[in-house]
Amino acid sequence: MDVLLIPGLWLTASSWDEVVPGLRTAGLEPVALTMPGVRRGDTPPDPAMAEIGIDEWVDAVVAEIDRREEPVALVGHSGGGNVVYGAADRRPAKVSHLVFLDTFPPAHRGAISEFPVDGDTVPFPGWDFFDDDDVADLDAETRERAMAHIGVVPRRVPTDPISLTDDRRREIPATILTNTVFPEQIEQIRREPPEWASGLASHGPLRTVSLRADGEASGHWPQFSKPDVVARAIADALGR
């Protein structure tokens, strides 16, 4: 089975490098993608960045789906969850499973988040920008290693609303792999959803799995802090 790996904001395809071997060992065919316009911060500015939004990111994933005859699994980390859900909305019959890595299905017209903008790009704001729960499991060495896979994104992408029009996406089997909040917290949100969680609440076959052992620190980038655990969890979600 082909598994398309979609990074979150700022991350390139190489952010999945330590996860890919475990997926291959499980008999899967991982394909990691870099989204349009993502580039290293020291790369010269590109005027085309201003034209790239969330639709172009979804288009890129849909193009990969269309290159394959068989249905694929989609894995999205963080803001990549919006991208994979948008792609599943466009091609519901060709997506066999959705995996949301420390994220969840967005609502129609939902956006990723707002971050400081610099010209036509959104630079990585630095680890200190994030809450302690997001970075608690990232030691100094891991943070430095992760920076090799981090760049800038087009300014529109984080705040562009995602368009979702085909309700068949809600029937695609889905798994949330959470390394920050606990599964019971997600289930509580599903039962009594605020507006921002309407997509989470309305998705049908959805399972939530914690990546954290008892007493373990939380973190929003487990592909760096525990790649083998992430690979095994994705494979389990896909029945491998």
C-alpha positions in Angstrom: 0.0 0.0 0.0 1.3 3.5 -0.9 1.3 5.8 2.1 1.6 9.5 1.3 3.3 11.4 4.2 2.3 15.1 4.4 4.4 17.3 6.6 3.1 20.1 8.8 4.0 23.7 8.4 7.7 24.5 7.7 8.7 20.9 7.3 10.1 19.3 4.2 9.7 15.7 3.0 12.9 14.8 4.8 11.2 15.4 8.1 9.8 11.8 7.7 13.3 10.3 7.0 13.5 8.5 10.4 9.9 7.2 10.1 10.2 5.8 6.6 12.4 2.7 7.4 9.9 1.4 10.0 7.0 1.8 7.5 9.0 -0.1 4.8 9.7 -2.9 7.4 6.0 -3.2 7.9 5.5 -3.8 4.2 4.2 -0.3 3.3 5.4 2.0 0.5 5.9 5.4 2.0 6.1 8.5 -0.2 7.1 11.7 1.6 6.1 15.0 0.0 7.4 18.6 0.3 4.5 21.0 -0.2 4.7 23.7 -2.9 6.6 26.8 -1.9 8.3 25.4 1.2 12.0 26.4 1.1 14.9 27.0 3.3 14.9 30.4 4.8 18.3 31.3 3.2 16.9 30.6 -0.3 16.3 33.7 -2.4 12.7 35.0 -2.4 10.4 33.7 -5.0 7.6 36.0 -6.2 5.4 32.9 -6.9 5.2 32.4 -3.1 2.4 35.0 -2.9 0.2 32.9 -5.2 0.5 29.6 -3.2 -2.3 28.8 -0.7 -3.8 25.8 0.9 -5.6 24.8 -2.3 -2.2 24.4 -4.1 -1.1 22.2 -1.2 -4.2 20.0 -1.6 -3.7 20.0 -5.4 -0.2 18.6 -4.9 -1.5 15.7 -2.8 -4.4 15.0 -5.2 -2.0 14.8 -8.1 0.0 12.1 -6.2 -3.2 10.2 -5.5 -4.2 10.4 -9.2 -0.8 8.9 -10.3 -1.8 5.7 -8.6 -4.4 3.1 -9.6 -5.0 1.7 -6.1 -6.3 3.6 -3.1 -3.7 5.2 -0.9 -3.4 6.0 2.8 -2.8 9.6 3.7 -0.8 10.7 6.8 -0.8 14.3 7.8 1.2 15.9 10.6 -0.1 19.1 12.3 -1.3 21.5 9.6 -0.8 18.6 7.1 -4.0 17.2 8.6 -5.9 20.0 6.8 -4.2 19.1 3.6 -4.9 15.4 3.7 -8.6 16.0 4.7 -8.9 18.4 1.7 -7.4 15.8 -0.6 -9.7 13.1 0.8 -12.6 15.4 0.2 -11.6 15.6 -3.5 -10.9 11.9 -3.9 -12.8 10.0 -1.2 -13.0 6.7 -3.3 -9.2 6.6 -3.6 -8.3 7.1 0.0 -8.3 3.9 2.1 -7.3 5.4 5.5 -6.5 8.8 7.1 -3.9 9.1 9.8 -3.7 12.4 11.7 -0.4 12.8 13.5 -1.0 15.1 16.5 -3.9 16.8 14.7 -7.5 16.2 13.7 -10.0 16.5 10.8 -10.7 20.2 10.2 -14.1 21.8 9.8 -15.2 23.2 6.4 -13.6 26.7 6.1 -11.3 25.9 9.0 -7.7 27.2 8.8 -4.5 26.0 10.4 -3.5 28.9 12.6 -1.9 32.4 12.5 1.8 33.0 12.8 4.1 36.0 12.3 4.5 36.9 8.6 7.6 38.2 6.9 6.8 39.5 3.4 5.4 36.6 1.4 6.4 33.9 3.8 5.8 32.6 7.3 9.2 31.7 8.9 9.5 29.1 11.6 9.0 31.2 14.8 11.4 29.2 16.9 10.9 26.5 19.5 10.3 29.1 22.3 7.2 30.3 20.4 5.3 27.1 21.3 3.7 25.9 24.5 5.7 23.7 26.8 3.4 20.8 26.1 4.4 21.0 22.4 8.1 20.8 22.9 8.6 19.0 26.2 10.0 15.9 24.6 12.5 17.7 22.3 15.9 18.0 23.9 18.5 20.4 22.5 20.1 17.8 20.2 16.7 16.8 18.7 15.8 20.4 18.2 19.0 21.1 16.4 18.6 18.0 14.2 15.0 18.9 13.4 16.1 22.3 12.1 17.7 20.6 9.0 14.1 19.8 7.9 12.6 23.2 8.5 12.1 26.1 6.2 9.5 28.9 5.4 6.0 28.5 4.0 3.9 30.8 1.8 2.1 33.4 3.9 -1.4 32.4 2.8 -1.2 28.7 3.7 -1.6 28.9 7.5 -4.7 31.1 7.4 -6.4 30.0 4.1 -9.7 28.2 4.8 -10.0 24.6 3.6 -13.0 23.9 1.3 -14.8 20.6 2.1 -17.8 19.7 0.0 -18.0 15.9 -0.3 -19.5 14.2 2.8 -18.1 10.9 1.7 -14.8 11.9 3.3 -16.4 11.4 6.7 -16.8 7.7 6.1 -13.1 7.1 5.4 -11.5 5.1 8.3 -9.3 7.4 10.3 -6.9 7.3 13.2 -5.6 10.1 15.3 -2.1 9.5 16.8 -1.8 11.9 19.6 1.4 12.8 21.5 0.1 15.9 23.3 -3.5 15.6 24.6 -4.8 12.2 25.7 -7.4 10.1 23.8 -10.0 10.7 26.4 -9.7 14.4 26.0 -10.3 14.1 22.3 -13.3 11.9 22.9 -14.7 14.5 25.2 -14.3 17.2 22.5 -16.1 14.9 20.0 -19.0 14.5 22.4 -19.3 18.3 23.2 -17.6 19.9 20.2 -16.9 23.7 20.0 -17.2 25.2 16.6 -13.6 24.6 15.7 -14.0 20.9 16.3 -17.0 20.3 14.2 -15.0 18.4 11.6 -13.6 16.1 14.4 -17.1 15.5 15.8 -18.7 14.7 12.4 -16.1 12.2 11.2 -17.5 8.7 11.4 -15.1 5.8 11.8 -12.3 7.4 13.9 -10.0 5.8 16.5 -7.6 7.7 18.8 -4.3 6.3 19.9 -1.8 7.8 22.3 1.9 7.7 21.5 2.9 8.5 25.1 3.8 6.0 27.7 2.8 6.6 31.3 4.8 9.5 32.7 6.4 10.4 29.3 6.7 14.0 28.2 4.4 15.3 25.5 5.4 16.9 22.2 4.0 18.0 18.9 6.8 16.6 16.7 7.0 12.9 17.5 8.5 12.1 14.1 11.7 13.6 15.6 11.5 12.5 19.2 10.2 9.0 18.7 10.2 8.1 15.0 10.1 4.3 15.6 7.0 4.7 17.7 5.3 6.8 15.1 6.2 4.3 12.3 4.8 1.4 14.3 1.6 3.3 15.2 1.0 4.2 11.5 1.6 0.6 10.5 -0.8 -0.6 13.2 -3.5 1.9 12.1 -3.2 0.5 8.5 -3.4 -3.1 9.7 0.3 -4.0 9.1 
